[in-house]
Amino acid sequence: MRNQVTRRPQNLIESFFNDDVFSNFTYGKDIDIYRKDNAFVVEADIPGFDKEDISLDFKGDILTISAERNEEVEDTSKKNYYYRSRQVKRFNRQIRFSDVNAHEINASYDNGVLKITLPIIHQETADTRKIEVK
């Protein structure tokens, strides 16, 4: 009986962290995309990374944002972990844009917020006229 009482809190903790909700969690999914002046702006919350961990690629019309951080694995025998999930952090997101000047894209990373500015290509606007349907 006493063994069951002492095991229950540990079993509750283990069952809580083994829940499927945590296995499907997407890290750092908060992204805002808006237009400011003549550019699209992407702001992504991806805290816990260094700027060296972040990779940005623009190919065709797709912006790929990815980040990966591998924390050094220490000797776990020195600590009595109930749950450990802080070893690898990953983030990956692809966003489609059209009419972007890929050569002028710039990005900054400050306090866990990645800000990407994608200048819009200015296309000459043609004269408008009403077209008669025959």
DSSP file (Angstrom, degrees, kcal/mol; ACC not computed):
  #  RESIDUE AA STRUCTURE BP1 BP2  ACC     N-H-->O    O-->H-N    N-H-->O    O-->H-N    TCO  KAPPA ALPHA  PHI   PSI    X-CA   Y-CA   Z-CA
    1    1 A M     >        0   0    0      0, 0.0     4,-1.8     0, 0.0     5,-0.1   0.000 360.0 360.0 360.0 -46.2    0.0    0.0    0.0
    2    2 A R  H  >  +     0   0    0      1,-0.2     4,-2.2     2,-0.2     5,-0.2   0.890 360.0  55.3 -64.6 -37.6    2.7    2.4    0.9
    3    3 A N  H  > S+     0   0    0      1,-0.2     4,-1.7     2,-0.2    -1,-0.2   0.888 106.1  52.0 -60.1 -39.6    4.6    1.6   -2.3
    4    4 A Q  H  > S+     0   0    0      2,-0.2     4,-1.6     1,-0.2    -1,-0.2   0.889 108.4  51.0 -65.0 -39.1    1.5    2.5   -4.3
    5    5 A V  H  < S+     0   0    0     -4,-1.8    -2,-0.2     1,-0.2    -1,-0.2   0.912 112.6  45.0 -66.1 -42.6    1.2    5.9   -2.6
    6    6 A T  H  X S+     0   0    0     -4,-2.2     4,-0.6     1,-0.2    -1,-0.2   0.780 113.6  50.9 -74.1 -24.7    4.8    6.8   -3.2
    7    7 A R  H  X S+     0   0    0     -4,-1.7     4,-2.9    -5,-0.2     5,-0.2   0.789  93.4  74.6 -80.8 -28.0    4.6    5.7   -6.9
    8    8 A R  H  X S+     0   0    0     -4,-1.6     4,-2.7     1,-0.2     5,-0.2   0.913  94.5  47.6 -56.8 -49.9    1.4    7.6   -7.7
    9    9 A P  H  > S+     0   0    0      0, 0.0     4,-2.2     0, 0.0    -1,-0.2   0.919 114.8  47.6 -58.9 -40.2    3.0   11.1   -7.9
   10   10 A Q  H  X S+     0   0    0     -4,-0.6     4,-2.7     1,-0.2    -2,-0.2   0.916 111.9  49.7 -65.3 -41.4    5.8    9.7  -10.1
   11   11 A N  H  X S+     0   0    0     -4,-2.9     4,-2.8     2,-0.2     5,-0.2   0.878 109.3  52.4 -64.3 -37.4    3.3    7.9  -12.3
   12   12 A L  H  X S+     0   0    0     -4,-2.7     4,-2.2    -5,-0.2    -1,-0.2   0.930 111.0  46.8 -62.9 -44.7    1.3   11.1  -12.7
   13   13 A I  H  X S+     0   0    0     -4,-2.2     4,-2.2    -5,-0.2    -2,-0.2   0.943 114.4  47.1 -62.4 -47.5    4.4   13.1  -13.7
   14   14 A E  H  X S+     0   0    0     -4,-2.7     4,-1.4     1,-0.2    -2,-0.2   0.910 113.4  47.4 -62.5 -42.5    5.4   10.4  -16.2
   15   15 A S  H  < S+     0   0    0     -4,-2.8     4,-0.3     1,-0.2    -1,-0.2   0.863 110.2  54.0 -68.7 -33.5    2.0   10.0  -17.7
   16   16 A F  H >< S+     0   0    0     -4,-2.2     3,-1.0    -5,-0.2     6,-0.2   0.944 113.4  40.7 -63.7 -47.4    1.6   13.8  -18.0
   17   17 A F  H 3< S+     0   0    0     -4,-2.2    -1,-0.2     1,-0.2    -2,-0.2   0.666 111.6  56.4 -78.9 -15.6    4.9   14.1  -20.0
   18   18 A N  T 3< S+     0   0    0     -4,-1.4    -1,-0.2    -5,-0.2    -2,-0.2   0.391  80.3 125.6 -91.8   3.2    4.3   11.0  -22.1
   19   19 A D  S X> S-     0   0    0     -3,-1.0     3,-1.1    -4,-0.3     4,-0.8  -0.297  71.8-122.4 -61.8 144.7    0.9   12.4  -23.3
   20   20 A D  H 3> S+     0   0    0      1,-0.3     4,-1.3     2,-0.2    -1,-0.1   0.724 105.4  74.5 -62.1 -22.3    0.5   12.6  -27.1
   21   21 A V  H 34 S+     0   0    0      1,-0.2     3,-0.4     2,-0.2    -1,-0.3   0.908  97.6  46.4 -58.3 -41.0   -0.1   16.3  -26.8
   22   22 A F  H X4 S+     0   0    0     -3,-1.1     3,-1.0    -6,-0.2    -1,-0.2   0.818 105.7  58.4 -73.7 -30.0    3.6   16.9  -26.2
   23   23 A S  H 3< S+     0   0    0     -4,-0.8    -1,-0.2     1,-0.2    -2,-0.2   0.766 109.3  45.4 -71.0 -23.1    4.8   14.6  -29.0
   24   24 A N  T 3< S+     0   0    0     -4,-1.3    -1,-0.2    -3,-0.4     2,-0.2   0.342  83.3 127.8 -99.1   6.2    2.8   16.7  -31.6
   25   25 A F    <   -     0   0    0     -3,-1.0     2,-0.6    -4,-0.2    -3,-0.1  -0.443  50.1-147.3 -69.9 130.4    4.0   20.1  -30.2
   26   26 A T        -     0   0    0     -2,-0.2     3,-0.5    65,-0.0     2,-0.3  -0.887  18.1-131.5 -99.0 120.8    5.5   22.4  -32.9
   27   27 A Y  S    S-     0   0    0     -2,-0.6    65,-0.2    63,-0.3    62,-0.0  -0.518  77.4  -1.5 -76.4 132.7    8.2   24.6  -31.5
   28   28 A G  S    S+     0   0    0     -2,-0.3    -1,-0.2     1,-0.1    64,-0.1   0.950  72.0 156.6  62.3  58.7    8.1   28.3  -32.2
   29   29 A K        +     0   0    0     -3,-0.5     2,-0.7    15,-0.1    -1,-0.1   0.418  30.8 113.8 -98.8   3.3    5.1   28.5  -34.4
   30   30 A D        +     0   0    0     15,-0.4    15,-2.7     2,-0.0     2,-0.4  -0.656  38.7 159.2 -81.9 112.7    4.2   32.2  -33.8
   31   31 A I  E     -A   44   0A   0     -2,-0.7     2,-0.4    13,-0.2    13,-0.2  -0.998  23.5-164.4-135.5 135.3    4.7   34.1  -37.1
   32   32 A D  E     -A   43   0A   0     11,-2.8    11,-2.8    -2,-0.4     2,-0.4  -0.960   5.5-171.4-115.5 138.9    3.3   37.4  -38.3
   33   33 A I  E     +A   42   0A   0     -2,-0.4     2,-0.3     9,-0.2     9,-0.2  -0.997  18.9 151.5-129.4 126.4    3.4   38.4  -42.0
   34   34 A Y  E     -A   41   0A   0      7,-2.4     7,-3.4    -2,-0.4     2,-0.5  -0.945  41.8-111.6-147.6 167.9    2.4   41.9  -43.0
   35   35 A R  E     +A   40   0A   0     -2,-0.3     2,-0.4     5,-0.2     5,-0.2  -0.904  29.4 179.7-106.4 130.7    3.1   44.5  -45.7
   36   36 A K  E >   -A   39   0A   0      3,-2.7     3,-1.2    -2,-0.5     2,-0.2  -0.987  61.0 -46.2-132.8 122.4    4.9   47.7  -44.8
   37   37 A D  T 3  S-     0   0    0     -2,-0.4    -2,-0.0     1,-0.2     0, 0.0  -0.386 125.0 -18.3  54.5-120.0    5.7   50.3  -47.4
   38   38 A N  T 3  S+     0   0    0     -2,-0.2    82,-2.7    -3,-0.1     2,-0.3  -0.209 124.5  70.4-110.0  41.6    7.0   48.4  -50.4
   39   39 A A  E <  S-AB  36 119A   0     -3,-1.2    -3,-2.7    80,-0.3     2,-0.4  -0.996  72.7-122.1-152.1 153.7    8.0   45.2  -48.7
   40   40 A F  E     -AB  35 118A   0     78,-2.6    78,-3.1    -2,-0.3     2,-0.4  -0.781  30.6-155.5 -88.9 143.6    6.6   42.1  -47.0
   41   41 A V  E     -AB  34 117A   0     -7,-3.4    -7,-2.4    -2,-0.4     2,-0.5  -0.988   7.7-166.0-125.1 131.0    7.7   41.7  -43.4
   42   42 A V  E     -AB  33 116A   0     74,-2.7    74,-2.9    -2,-0.4     2,-0.5  -0.968   3.0-173.2-114.2 127.0    7.9   38.3  -41.6
   43   43 A E  E     -AB  32 115A   0    -11,-2.8   -11,-2.8    -2,-0.5     2,-0.5  -0.980   8.2-176.6-120.4 119.5    8.3   38.3  -37.8
   44   44 A A  E     -AB  31 114A   0     70,-2.8    70,-3.0    -2,-0.5     2,-0.9  -0.960  22.9-139.1-121.1 128.5    8.9   34.9  -36.3
   45   45 A D  E     + B   0 113A   0    -15,-2.7   -15,-0.4    -2,-0.5    68,-0.2  -0.765  39.6 150.8 -84.3 107.9    9.2   34.1  -32.6
   46   46 A I    >   +     0   0    0     66,-2.6     3,-0.7    -2,-0.9    66,-0.2  -0.516  20.3 178.9-135.6  67.7   11.9   31.5  -32.3
   47   47 A P  T 3   +     0   0    0      0, 0.0     3,-0.1     0, 0.0    65,-0.0  -0.247  56.9  46.7 -69.1 158.1   13.5   32.0  -28.9
   48   48 A G  T 3  S+     0   0    0      1,-0.3     2,-0.3    41,-0.0    41,-0.1   0.455  88.1 104.8  93.2   1.5   16.4   29.9  -27.6
   49   49 A F    <   -     0   0    0     -3,-0.7    -1,-0.3    18,-0.0     2,-0.3  -0.807  63.2-133.6-111.3 154.7   18.5   30.0  -30.8
   50   50 A D    >   -     0   0    0     -2,-0.3     3,-1.9    -3,-0.1     4,-0.4  -0.710  33.8-110.9 -93.5 157.8   21.7   31.9  -31.6
   51   51 A K  G >  S+     0   0    0      1,-0.3     3,-1.0    -2,-0.3    -1,-0.1   0.791 119.0  62.8 -63.2 -24.1   21.7   33.7  -35.0
   52   52 A E  G 3  S+     0   0    0      1,-0.2    -1,-0.3     3,-0.0    -3,-0.0   0.706  96.8  59.2 -70.0 -18.9   24.3   31.1  -36.2
   53   53 A D  G <  S+     0   0    0     -3,-1.9    15,-1.5    14,-0.1     2,-0.4   0.588  91.6  88.3 -81.9 -11.1   21.7   28.4  -35.7
   54   54 A I  E <   -D   67   0B   0     -3,-1.0     2,-0.4    -4,-0.4    13,-0.2  -0.725  55.1-170.5-100.0 136.7   19.3   30.0  -38.1
   55   55 A S  E     -D   66   0B   0     11,-3.6    11,-2.5    -2,-0.4     2,-0.4  -0.991   0.2-170.7-126.3 131.2   19.2   29.4  -41.9
   56   56 A L  E     +D   65   0B   0     -2,-0.4     2,-0.4     9,-0.2     9,-0.2  -0.979   7.4 175.4-121.5 133.1   17.2   31.4  -44.4
   57   57 A D  E     -D   64   0B   0      7,-2.0     7,-3.2    -2,-0.4     2,-0.5  -0.996  14.8-165.1-135.3 141.8   16.8   30.4  -48.1
   58   58 A F  E     +D   63   0B   0     -2,-0.4     2,-0.4     5,-0.2     5,-0.2  -0.956  19.4 165.9-127.0 112.3   14.7   31.9  -50.8
   59   59 A K  E >   -D   62   0B   0      3,-2.2     3,-2.3    -2,-0.5     2,-0.7  -0.992  64.2 -30.9-131.8 127.8   14.3   29.7  -53.9
   60   60 A G  T 3  S-     0   0    0     -2,-0.4    42,-0.1     1,-0.3    -2,-0.0  -0.566 127.0 -33.8  67.0-110.7   11.8   30.3  -56.6
   61   61 A D  T 3  S+     0   0    0     -2,-0.7    36,-3.4    38,-0.1     2,-0.5   0.076 116.0 103.2-126.6  22.7    9.0   32.0  -54.6
   62   62 A I  E <   -DE  59  96B   0     -3,-2.3    -3,-2.2    34,-0.2     2,-0.5  -0.931  53.2-156.7-116.7 125.0    9.4   30.1  -51.4
   63   63 A L  E     -DE  58  95B   0     32,-3.3    32,-2.5    -2,-0.5     2,-0.5  -0.858  13.1-161.8 -92.8 124.9   11.1   31.5  -48.2
   64   64 A T  E     -DE  57  94B   0     -7,-3.2    -7,-2.0    -2,-0.5     2,-0.5  -0.949   6.2-171.5-112.1 123.2   12.4   28.7  -46.0
   65   65 A I  E     +DE  56  93B   0     28,-3.1    28,-2.6    -2,-0.5     2,-0.3  -0.958  15.8 163.4-111.2 123.5   13.2   29.5  -42.4
   66   66 A S  E     +DE  55  92B   0    -11,-2.5   -11,-3.6    -2,-0.5     2,-0.3  -0.994  12.2 176.8-141.2 150.5   14.9   26.8  -40.4
   67   67 A A  E     -DE  54  91B   0     24,-2.4    24,-2.2    -2,-0.3     2,-0.4  -0.991   1.6-179.1-149.4 143.4   16.8   26.6  -37.1
   68   68 A E  E     - E   0  90B   0    -15,-1.5     2,-0.4    -2,-0.3    22,-0.2  -0.981   3.1-175.8-147.4 134.2   18.4   23.8  -35.2
   69   69 A R  E     - E   0  89B   0     20,-2.5    20,-2.3    -2,-0.4     2,-0.7  -0.974   7.0-164.3-133.3 119.5   20.2   23.8  -31.9
   70   70 A N  E     - E   0  88B   0     -2,-0.4     2,-0.2    18,-0.2    18,-0.2  -0.905  14.6-149.4-102.3 113.6   21.9   20.7  -30.5
   71   71 A E        -     0   0    0     16,-3.2     2,-0.1    -2,-0.7    -2,-0.0  -0.586  32.5 -96.1 -79.5 145.0   22.7   21.2  -26.8
   72   72 A E        -     0   0    0     -2,-0.2     2,-0.6     1,-0.1    -1,-0.1  -0.353  36.9-122.5 -62.6 136.1   25.7   19.3  -25.6
   73   73 A V        -     0   0    0     -3,-0.1     2,-0.2    -2,-0.1    -1,-0.1  -0.701  32.2-163.8 -82.9 121.4   24.8   16.0  -24.0
   74   74 A E        -     0   0    0     -2,-0.6     2,-0.9     1,-0.1     3,-0.0  -0.508  39.5 -73.6 -99.3 172.4   26.1   15.9  -20.5
   75   75 A D    >   -     0   0    0      1,-0.2     3,-1.3    -2,-0.2     4,-0.2  -0.525  44.6-168.5 -68.1 105.3   26.5   12.9  -18.3
   76   76 A T  G >  S+     0   0    0     -2,-0.9     3,-1.0     1,-0.3     5,-0.3   0.620  75.9  77.4 -75.0 -11.7   22.9   12.2  -17.3
   77   77 A S  G 3  S+     0   0    0      1,-0.2    -1,-0.3     3,-0.1    -2,-0.1   0.708  87.9  60.6 -70.0 -16.8   23.9    9.7  -14.6
   78   78 A K  G <  S+     0   0    0     -3,-1.3     2,-0.4     2,-0.0    -1,-0.2   0.643 105.1  53.2 -82.8 -14.9   24.8   12.7  -12.4
   79   79 A K  S <  S-     0   0    0     -3,-1.0     2,-1.0    -4,-0.2    -1,-0.0  -0.925  75.3-137.5-122.6 147.1   21.2   14.0  -12.5
   80   80 A N        -     0   0    0     -2,-0.4     2,-0.2     2,-0.0    -3,-0.1  -0.729  32.1-167.4-102.5  82.6   18.0   12.2  -11.7
   81   81 A Y        -     0   0    0     -2,-1.0     3,-0.1    -5,-0.3    -2,-0.0  -0.479  24.5-174.7 -74.8 136.9   15.7   13.4  -14.5
   82   82 A Y  S    S-     0   0    0      1,-0.4     2,-0.3    -2,-0.2    -1,-0.2   0.742  84.3  -1.5 -87.7 -34.8   12.0   12.9  -14.4
   83   83 A Y        -     0   0    0    -66,-0.0    -1,-0.4     0, 0.0     2,-0.4  -0.971  65.4-171.3-156.2 138.0   11.7   14.2  -17.9
   84   84 A R        +     0   0    0     -2,-0.3     3,-0.1    -3,-0.1    -3,-0.0  -0.963  25.5 142.2-139.8 120.4   14.2   15.7  -20.3
   85   85 A S        +     0   0    0     -2,-0.4     3,-0.3     2,-0.1    -1,-0.1   0.244  47.7  96.0-137.3  12.1   13.4   17.4  -23.6
   86   86 A R        +     0   0    0      1,-0.2     3,-0.1     3,-0.0   -15,-0.1   0.006  57.5  92.6 -97.7  29.0   15.9   20.2  -23.9
   87   87 A Q  S    S+     0   0    0      1,-0.3   -16,-3.2   -17,-0.1     2,-0.4   0.907  89.9  22.6 -88.3 -44.9   18.5   18.5  -26.1
   88   88 A V  E     -E   70   0B   0     -3,-0.3     2,-0.5   -18,-0.2    -1,-0.3  -0.984  60.0-169.8-129.7 130.7   17.4   19.4  -29.6
   89   89 A K  E     +E   69   0B   0    -20,-2.3   -20,-2.5    -2,-0.4     2,-0.4  -0.975  13.6 178.6-117.3 133.6   15.4   22.4  -30.7
   90   90 A R  E     +E   68   0B   0     -2,-0.5     2,-0.3   -22,-0.2   -63,-0.3  -0.975  11.0 178.9-134.9 148.6   14.2   22.6  -34.3
   91   91 A F  E     +E   67   0B   0    -24,-2.2   -24,-2.4    -2,-0.4     2,-0.3  -0.983   6.0 169.1-146.3 136.5   12.1   25.0  -36.3
   92   92 A N  E     +E   66   0B   0     -2,-0.3     2,-0.3   -65,-0.2   -26,-0.2  -0.942   4.1 160.8-151.9 127.6   11.1   24.8  -39.9
   93   93 A R  E     -E   65   0B   0    -28,-2.6   -28,-3.1    -2,-0.3     2,-0.4  -0.992  18.4-159.1-148.1 139.2    8.6   26.9  -41.9
   94   94 A Q  E     -E   64   0B   0     -2,-0.3     2,-0.4   -30,-0.2   -30,-0.2  -0.973  10.5-175.1-120.4 136.1    8.1   27.6  -45.6
   95   95 A I  E     -E   63   0B   0    -32,-2.5   -32,-3.3    -2,-0.4     2,-0.4  -0.996  18.2-136.5-132.8 133.4    6.2   30.6  -46.8
   96   96 A R  E     +E   62   0B   0     -2,-0.4     2,-0.3   -34,-0.2   -34,-0.2  -0.761  26.1 174.5 -93.2 132.0    5.3   31.4  -50.5
   97   97 A F        -     0   0    0    -36,-3.4     2,-0.3    -2,-0.4     3,-0.2  -0.958  14.2-154.2-130.3 150.4    5.7   34.9  -51.8
   98   98 A S  S    S+     0   0    0     -2,-0.3    23,-0.1     1,-0.2   -37,-0.1  -0.911  72.2  21.3-121.8 156.5    5.3   36.4  -55.2
   99   99 A D  S    S+     0   0    0     -2,-0.3    22,-2.5     1,-0.2     2,-0.4   0.899  82.4 150.4  58.6  46.8    6.9   39.5  -56.8
  100  100 A V  B     -F  120   0C   0     20,-0.3     2,-1.2    -3,-0.2    20,-0.2  -0.908  50.5-131.1-111.9 137.4    9.9   39.6  -54.3
  101  101 A N    >   -     0   0    0     18,-2.8     3,-1.6    -2,-0.4     4,-0.3  -0.740  22.8-168.1 -83.9  97.3   13.3   41.0  -55.1
  102  102 A A  G >  S+     0   0    0     -2,-1.2     3,-0.8     1,-0.3    -1,-0.2   0.765  80.5  60.5 -61.8 -27.9   15.4   38.0  -53.8
  103  103 A H  G 3  S+     0   0    0      1,-0.2    -1,-0.3    -3,-0.1    -2,-0.0   0.646 105.4  48.1 -76.1 -14.2   18.7   40.0  -54.0
  104  104 A E  G <  S+     0   0    0     -3,-1.6    -1,-0.2    15,-0.1    -2,-0.2   0.315  78.5 125.1-109.3   6.9   17.4   42.7  -51.5
  105  105 A I    <   -     0   0    0     -3,-0.8     2,-0.3    -4,-0.3    13,-0.2  -0.451  36.4-179.4 -67.8 136.7   16.0   40.4  -48.8
  106  106 A N  E     -C  117   0A   0     11,-1.9    11,-2.9    -2,-0.1     2,-0.3  -0.959   8.3-167.0-136.7 159.9   17.5   41.1  -45.4
  107  107 A A  E     -C  116   0A   0     -2,-0.3     2,-0.3     9,-0.2     9,-0.2  -0.983   6.6-171.7-145.6 152.0   17.0   39.7  -41.9
  108  108 A S  E     -C  115   0A   0      7,-2.3     7,-3.1    -2,-0.3     2,-0.4  -0.971   9.9-153.4-140.5 157.0   17.8   40.4  -38.3
  109  109 A Y  E     +C  114   0A   0     -2,-0.3     2,-0.4     5,-0.2     5,-0.2  -0.976  23.2 159.8-136.2 119.3   17.5   38.4  -35.1
  110  110 A D  E >   -C  113   0A   0      3,-2.2     3,-1.8    -2,-0.4    -2,-0.0  -0.983  65.7 -12.1-145.9 128.7   17.0   40.1  -31.7
  111  111 A N  T 3  S-     0   0    0     -2,-0.4     3,-0.1     1,-0.3    -1,-0.1   0.847 128.1 -49.9  52.0  41.2   15.6   38.8  -28.4
  112  112 A G  T 3  S+     0   0    0      1,-0.2   -66,-2.6   -63,-0.2     2,-0.5   0.504 113.9 114.7  82.1   3.6   14.2   35.7  -29.9
  113  113 A V  E <   -BC  45 110A   0     -3,-1.8    -3,-2.2   -68,-0.2     2,-0.5  -0.939  51.1-156.5-113.6 121.1   12.4   37.5  -32.8
  114  114 A L  E     -BC  44 109A   0    -70,-3.0   -70,-2.8    -2,-0.5     2,-0.5  -0.838  10.7-167.2 -93.3 125.0   13.5   36.9  -36.4
  115  115 A K  E     -BC  43 108A   0     -7,-3.1    -7,-2.3    -2,-0.5     2,-0.5  -0.965   4.9-175.5-118.9 122.2   12.5   39.8  -38.7
  116  116 A I  E     -BC  42 107A   0    -74,-2.9   -74,-2.7    -2,-0.5     2,-0.5  -0.965   8.8-159.8-119.8 129.1   12.8   39.3  -42.4
  117  117 A T  E     -BC  41 106A   0    -11,-2.9   -11,-1.9    -2,-0.5   -76,-0.2  -0.944   5.3-171.3-111.7 123.8   12.1   42.1  -44.9
  118  118 A L  E     -B   40   0A   0    -78,-3.1   -78,-2.6    -2,-0.5   -13,-0.1  -0.900  18.4-140.5-117.1 100.4   11.3   41.0  -48.5
  119  119 A P  E     -B   39   0A   0      0, 0.0   -18,-2.8     0, 0.0     2,-0.4  -0.308  18.0-124.3 -62.5 140.6   11.2   44.0  -50.9
  120  120 A I  B     -F  100   0C   0    -82,-2.7     2,-0.3   -20,-0.2   -20,-0.3  -0.688  21.4-117.9 -87.5 135.7    8.4   43.8  -53.5
  121  121 A I        -     0   0    0    -22,-2.5     2,-0.7    -2,-0.4    -1,-0.1  -0.567  26.5-131.9 -71.7 130.1    9.4   44.1  -57.2
  122  122 A H        -     0   0    0     -2,-0.3     2,-0.4   -84,-0.0    -1,-0.1  -0.760  22.3-162.9 -87.6 116.5    7.9   47.2  -58.7
  123  123 A Q        -     0   0    0     -2,-0.7     2,-0.2   -24,-0.0     0, 0.0  -0.803  29.1-104.4 -98.8 140.7    6.2   46.3  -62.0
  124  124 A E        -     0   0    0     -2,-0.4     2,-0.5     1,-0.1    -1,-0.0  -0.422  34.7-130.3 -62.2 128.4    5.4   49.0  -64.4
  125  125 A T        -     0   0    0     -2,-0.2     2,-0.1     1,-0.0    -1,-0.1  -0.718  21.2-137.5 -84.4 126.6    1.7   49.7  -64.3
  126  126 A A        -     0   0    0     -2,-0.5     2,-0.0     1,-0.1    -1,-0.0  -0.394  31.2 -87.4 -77.8 157.8    0.2   49.7  -67.7
  127  127 A D        -     0   0    0     -2,-0.1     2,-0.4     1,-0.1    -1,-0.1  -0.384  46.2-131.5 -60.7 142.1   -2.4   52.2  -68.8
  128  128 A T        +     0   0    0     -3,-0.1     2,-0.3    -2,-0.0    -1,-0.1  -0.769  34.2 161.5 -99.0 145.8   -5.9   51.1  -67.9
  129  129 A R        -     0   0    0     -2,-0.4     2,-0.4     2,-0.0     0, 0.0  -0.985  42.1-101.8-155.4 156.7   -8.7   51.2  -70.3
  130  130 A K        -     0   0    0     -2,-0.3     2,-0.5     1,-0.0    -2,-0.0  -0.670  34.8-146.6 -81.8 134.3  -12.1   49.6  -70.8
  131  131 A I        -     0   0    0     -2,-0.4     2,-0.3     2,-0.0    -1,-0.0  -0.899   9.9-133.5-108.2 127.3  -12.1   46.8  -73.3
  132  132 A E        -     0   0    0     -2,-0.5     2,-0.5     2,-0.0     0, 0.0  -0.597  13.8-136.9 -80.1 135.3  -15.2   46.3  -75.4
  133  133 A V              0   0    0     -2,-0.3    -1,-0.0     1,-0.1    -2,-0.0  -0.821 360.0 360.0 -92.2 126.8  -16.4   42.7  -75.6
  134  134 A K              0   0    0     -2,-0.5    -1,-0.1     0, 0.0    -2,-0.0   0.398 360.0 360.0-104.1 360.0  -17.4   41.8  -79.2
